[in-house]
Amino acid sequence: MIDTTIIDIQTTQESRLAETNFDELIFGRTFADHMFVMDYKEGKWQKPTIRSFQNMSMSPASSVIHYGQSIFEGMKAFKNENGKFGLFRPDMNVKRLNKSAERMCMPKVPEDIFMEALTTLVKLDKDWIPKGEYSSLYIRPFLFATDEYIGVKASDNYRFMIFTSPVNAYYAKPVNVKVERHYTRAARGGTGFAKAAGNYGGSLYPARLANQQGYDQLLWTDSKEHKFIEESGTMNVMFVIDGKLLTPSLSDSILDGITRRSVLELVRDWGMEVEERRISVEEVLKAAEENRLQEAFGCGTAATIAHIASIADDEKVYDLPAIETREISQRLQSYFIDLKKFRIEDKHNWMLDLS
Ligand SMILES: *Cc1c(COP(=O)(O)O)cnc(C)c1O
């Protein structure tokens, strides 16, 4: 048996840190010095390794390319002005990765190995974690099929990897969204709850059409009737109507966001009324018309909170209240920043301090 808890580490000979301009990062284009790699062969996880971030070679017949057995996670490491750094709820990411793995017929990554890989990699590249107020080190764990075989079946071989990327603020501007009444991101019984690569490939075309019409994001609706709200772009979505926080309840077509869960826990702590249920487009637009829609925002790791400036449906545009008036989303935004920068008490034990 290979002892998979001992990572074989070869540090880089040529760090790119000194030549990286942290003030001009383009989201997802700059990668830190190292990456984690662990293969799955003959029913077992093989030796875990850390190497310098580099290209890899693959057979053109690699099954992931043809049939899309590929899943991923997204998380972040934060660092404060005193150099203290850590992760936000990483235990939730490993659990979700393994849920996605099950749906896609892939082997689970043992939780202890995932955590060891993640914390070792982040500590090794800690100088890549930016300190800026809205900056962080984006972390991308992913798992994909590597059989060199083009028959349609679940692969026998896989590769699990993690690399990281320093990032600044994601969505600086509030977004204008369009209700999607035709295309579908995820259907009942499908893979929408999994962070499976194909879900994103399929969402690009409708998103491009919306961009061409001048919108930033789509407000996805249910696949059957296109009446009920699901998500916004690649984020979960929340509304404040009449002082209550509303969000679509989870289903197999909605991604179980860690930011979503955290927002719900926080606002409940703050004594706010929360409803997780089916929410119709009708209901939200009616509230907007009657000036009862106080706030709308997307929530996810990349942006944390993305204010929705307007909602368009069938050419009709509903402008939402000014950002300055949005108490809940503003309070959430500053709470998350203060927590991730270790400035406030961590009541829920959400931060994993790595410094
Ligand atoms: C990742 C993701 C989210 C947000 O999940 P977080 O864990 O909060 O980052 C929401 N919707 C979709 C479709 C996603 O892929």
The ligand as an SDF file (V2000), in Angstrom:
LIG
                    3D

 15 15  0  0  0  0  0  0  0  0999 V2000
  -20.1120   27.1730   -7.6790 C   0  0  0  0  0  0  0  0  0  0  0  0
  -21.4990   27.5830   -8.0190 C   0  0  0  0  0  0  0  0  0  0  0  0
  -22.3070   28.3270   -7.1450 C   0  0  0  0  0  0  0  0  0  0  0  0
  -21.7960   28.9290   -5.8610 C   0  0  0  0  0  0  0  0  0  0  0  0
  -21.2960   28.0210   -4.9550 O   0  0  0  0  0  0  0  0  0  0  0  0
  -20.2740   28.5230   -3.8200 P   0  0  0  0  0  0  0  0  0  0  0  0
  -19.9670   27.3000   -3.0720 O   0  0  0  0  0  0  0  0  0  0  0  0
  -20.9700   29.5400   -3.0190 O   0  0  0  0  0  0  0  0  0  0  0  0
  -19.1150   29.0960   -4.5460 O   0  0  0  0  0  0  0  0  0  0  0  0
  -23.6200   28.5520   -7.5030 C   0  0  0  0  0  0  0  0  0  0  0  0
  -24.1170   28.1230   -8.6670 N   0  0  0  0  0  0  0  0  0  0  0  0
  -23.3700   27.4250   -9.5540 C   0  0  0  0  0  0  0  0  0  0  0  0
  -23.9930   26.9550  -10.8130 C   0  0  0  0  0  0  0  0  0  0  0  0
  -22.0380   27.1560   -9.2580 C   0  0  0  0  0  0  0  0  0  0  0  0
  -21.2940   26.4930  -10.1360 O   0  0  0  0  0  0  0  0  0  0  0  0
  1  2  1  0
  2  3  1  0
  2 14  2  0
  3  4  1  0
  3 10  2  0
  4  5  1  0
  5  6  1  0
  6  7  2  0
  6  8  1  0
  6  9  1  0
 10 11  1  0
 11 12  2  0
 12 13  1  0
 12 14  1  0
 14 15  1  0
M  END
$$$$
